[in-house]
Amino acid sequence: MTIEESVKDRPPRRKPIWPWLLLLILTLMAIYSWNRASEIFDDFSRNMPPAIIDLFRDLLNDHNDHGRVGPRVDVAVPVQPLLR
């Protein structure tokens, strides 16, 4: 009996189960993390003063001015001429 014949006589190999278990664990961790983050954000929104919540909402809203998209804070900085 040669090596090739012994390979042919073997039953087909079972597929490993560990990748599916790893996928299940990662999926459950992602679901738990999402739920925990939602609970934390809800606690923050209940316990924070409304002014801070409005500030975060304004910072995170998308502004589309002059082709620029993203959070923005309007700050006016007085400019003094350079002394020579």
Secondary structure, 3 states (H helix, E strand, C coil): CCHHHHHHHCCCCCCCCHHHHHHHHHHHHHHHHHHHHHHHHHHHHHHCCHHHHHHHHHHHCCEEECCEEECCCCCCCCCCCCCC
